Amino acid sequence: MNSIASRLLLSSSIVILLSLSLAGWVISWTFEESLRSDMDLRLRVMLDTMIGVSELGEAGELRFNRPVLDQRFDEPFSGFYWQISEVDTDPFRSRSLWDQALELDLSKQALRGRFSGLLGPEEQQLRSLQQDIILPESDRIFRYVVALDTASILESKDRFDRVLNWALLMIGLAILMVIFVQIFFGLRPLHQLGHKLRDVRSGRRPNIEGQFPAEIDPMVQEINELISYNKTVLERARTHVGNLAHALKTPLTVLKNEAGNSDKPVNTHLLSEQVNMMQNHVSHHLRRARVAGRMSGGGISVSSVLTKLKKAMKTVFHEKEFTITVDIDPSLLFAGEQEDLTEIVGVLLENACKYGGEEIYISTRSLDTPSEMDREMFQLIVEDNGAGIPEDAFEELFKRGQRLDTQTKGSGLGLSIVQDVVELYGGHSHASKSEYGGLKIYLTLPKVS
C-alpha cells in the first residue's frame, strides 16, 4: 500500500463493488416488485371476472353463467386456482385443484381485496387474492379466492438476476480498466518527474525542465527553487572556504617567517596583530556560516525581536544617552530565522548607537512588488540624527572590511554580513541620508503573507 496507484485502484474497486452491488440489489428488487405487481393485477382481473360470471341457481347453489376464460384453471395442479367458500359448506373450486382445497380462515372478514400467501397443492407457494362477496338477492357471504403459483416469478427473477449479475460484472471490469488507464496516465508525470530528479542528482541536467500538468507544476517550481537554493548554499560554502583560506594565507606566512627567524627577537606586536587579524577573519566566516536564509515555521514577529534588541542596546551602551523610537506593525512577521533577523538588526542598532546621535528611529513599510524568489517583501528602515557619512561613501559602506571610522574599535565586517544575509533572503540593502540628519539604512526582507 506504499503505492499511490495501488491505493487508488483498491479504493476505486471498493467503491465500484459497493455501488454496483447496491445498484444490482435495487434493480433486482424493482424487477421483482414489477413482476409481483403484474401478478396482483392479473389476480384482480381474474377475481373480478369470477364475480361477474357468478350467480345463484334455483336451488341456491353457486354457479358460473359462462366459463372462466383461462383454460389453465382446468388443468390439474397447473398453478392457476380459484375457490369460492362458504361457512359450513363444501367449497366450489376449480378443476386444477383436483381433489384438494385451499385452506382459508373464514373467521376473518375480507370485505376488501386482500393479497396473501397460501400453500397450494404439491407444496406450491401461491399468491392469492381473497374477498368476501354478497351476491344480489342473497344475504349469504361467499369467500372468493384466486391464486397463482409464484414459481414463475422466481424463475423470471433468477434469469433476470443472472443476466444482471453478468452485466454488472462486465460494467465493473470495464470501469476498473478505465480507472487503471486513468491512473497510469495520471501518475505518468510523477514518474517523469522522478526520472528528471535522478538526472539532476547525477548532474546530467541543472534543474527540472519540461511541461507538467497544472497540479504538479507548482511542486516542480518549488523543487527547482530548492535546487537553486542548495546550489547557492553550496557555492556560498565554497566561497567562504576559499575566502577564509585566502585571508589566512598572509597572516600565516608572516607568522611562519617570524617563527623561522631565530636570529631576531620575537615581535610580539606583530604576532598579536596577525593573530587578531586571523581571529577577525574566522569570526566573520563563522557568523556568515550561521546564516540560515530560509523560512522558519509561521514567521518571526519583527516587533518582538526589536523590543528585545532595544533593551539589549540600553544595557550595552548604558553610558550613552539616547532614545530608540520603534514604529512597526505588531502583526508583521519576518519569513525567516529569528537568529538571522536578530543578527542583521543588531548590527544596525549597534552601529547607530555607536555613531548616531541621541535619536534612533526604526520603521517598516510594505512593498507591492515581490522579490525574484516570489516572496512578499517589506522594508526595515533604521536611521538616526547623528553626523552621518558623505554621500559618495554610501556604496562603500557594505563592503567587507570597509571602516569609515578608524577611531572606534571594530573589524568592519558587520555590514557586509548584513548584506550577505539580506541577499540570501532575496532582498537587498542600501543607504541614504536621513531627514533627521544622520544615516538611513534600508533592508528589504521577506514577510509572511
SULFEN-V896750 format. One line per field, one symbol per residue. ss: DSSP state (2 for helix, 1 for strand, 0 for the rest). psi: psi as a letter, one per 30 degrees, with the letter a starting at -180 (. if undefined). A space follows every 50 residues. Layout:
ss->???
psi->???
//
This chain:
ss->00022222222222222222222222222222222222222222222222 22011100000111000000222200000111111100111110222000 00000000000001111110222011111111110000001111111110 22222222222222222222222222222222222222222222222222 22000000000002222222222222222222222222222222222222 22222222220000000222222222222222222222200000000001 12222222222222220000001111100000110002222222222222 22222000111111110000000000111111110000002220000000 0000000000000222222222220000111110000011111111100
psi->gfkeeeeeeeeeeeeeeeeeeeeeeeeeeeeeeeeeeeeeeeeeeeeeee efgklkaeggkklkflkkekffffkkhffjklkjlkkgkkljllfffcgl lkjljffkkiflkkklkljakhgkjlklkkkkkjlkhkgkkkjkkkkkkg eeeeeeeeeeeeeeeeeeeeeeeeeeeeeeeeeeeefeeeeeeeeeeeee efgfkeakllkllfffeeeeeeeeeeeeeeeeeeeeeeeeeeeeeeefee eeeeeeeeffiffllkjeeeeeeeeeeeeeeeeeeeeeffkehlkjbglk jeeeeeeeeeeeeeeehffkjlkjkkikkffkkkiakeeeeeeeeeeeee eeeefabfkkkkllklkfkllfghkkllkkkkllgafalkeffeffegkk fkjfjfekklfgfefeeeeeeeefggalklllklfffbkjkkkjlllk.
//
